[in-house]
Amino acid sequence: MKGATDSVAVTVQILDKEYRIACPAEEHDNLLASAQHLNEAIKTIRDNGKVVGADRIIVMAALNITHELLQHRSQKESATQSLGQRIKALQHKVDGALYRGRQLEL
């Protein structure tokens, strides 16, 4: 029986070349999805024709994907901060209501 840390060999195709990569068994599907996403980004840049050379195309794809990742992180952080502020405001309202309720009991 395989444990959670057992590795499997996965073959992915990027820019018409096959790469065999070892990864944890539970990450198999994520690796395939990542490779597909990278390959699509590379093909988009290559087909656009503005960047020449496989190395440059791959670097541009990596930079674009990294930029997207950083944007998503920033949006997530902003949403988390906004949610935290909303929770504090609700806590303040609840505390105020509870305080007023106690005052009425006295």
C-alpha positions in Angstrom: 0.0 0.0 0.0 1.3 3.4 -0.9 1.7 6.2 1.7 0.9 9.8 1.2 4.5 10.7 0.5 5.1 8.1 -2.2 6.2 9.5 -5.5 4.9 8.6 -9.0 6.5 9.3 -12.3 4.4 11.6 -14.5 5.1 12.4 -18.1 4.2 15.9 -19.2 4.5 17.5 -22.6 5.7 21.1 -22.8 6.5 22.8 -26.1 6.4 19.5 -28.0 8.9 17.8 -25.7 8.2 15.1 -23.1 9.5 15.5 -19.5 9.3 12.7 -16.9 8.8 14.2 -13.5 8.5 12.6 -10.1 5.8 14.0 -7.8 3.8 12.9 -4.7 1.0 10.6 -5.8 -1.7 13.0 -4.5 -0.2 15.9 -6.6 -0.4 13.9 -9.9 -3.5 15.7 -11.2 -2.2 19.1 -10.1 1.1 18.5 -12.0 -0.8 17.6 -15.2 -2.9 20.7 -14.9 0.1 22.9 -14.2 2.0 21.5 -17.2 -1.1 22.0 -19.4 -1.4 25.6 -18.2 2.3 26.3 -18.8 2.1 24.7 -22.3 -0.9 26.8 -23.2 0.8 29.9 -22.1 4.0 29.0 -24.1 2.0 28.3 -27.2 0.0 31.5 -26.9 3.3 33.5 -26.8 4.9 31.4 -29.5 1.9 31.7 -31.8 1.7 35.5 -31.2 5.1 35.7 -32.9 6.4 38.7 -31.0 9.0 36.7 -29.0 11.6 34.6 -30.8 13.5 31.7 -29.3 12.3 28.8 -27.1 14.2 30.1 -24.1 12.7 33.6 -24.3 9.2 32.2 -24.9 9.4 30.0 -21.9 10.8 32.9 -19.7 7.9 35.2 -20.9 5.3 32.5 -20.1 6.8 32.0 -16.7 6.8 35.7 -16.0 3.2 36.0 -17.2 2.1 33.1 -15.0 4.0 34.6 -12.0 2.4 38.0 -12.6 -1.0 36.3 -12.6 -0.2 34.5 -9.3 1.0 37.7 -7.6 -2.2 39.5 -8.7 -4.3 36.7 -7.3 -2.4 36.8 -4.0 -2.8 40.6 -3.8 -6.5 40.3 -4.4 -6.8 37.6 -1.8 -4.9 39.7 0.7 -7.2 42.7 0.0 -10.3 40.5 0.3 -9.0 39.0 3.6 -8.3 42.5 5.0 -11.7 43.8 3.9 -13.4 40.7 5.5 -11.4 41.3 8.7 -12.6 44.9 8.9 -16.2 43.8 8.3 -15.9 41.2 11.0 -14.5 43.8 13.5 -17.4 46.2 12.6 -19.9 43.4 13.2 -18.3 42.5 16.5 -18.4 46.2 17.5 -22.2 46.3 16.6 -22.8 43.1 18.5 -20.9 44.3 21.6 -22.9 47.6 21.4 -26.2 45.7 21.2 -25.2 43.4 24.1 -24.1 46.4 26.2 -27.4 48.3 25.5 -29.3 45.1 26.4 -27.5 44.8 29.7 -28.3 48.5 30.4 -32.0 47.9 29.9 -31.9 44.9 32.3 -30.5 47.2 35.1 
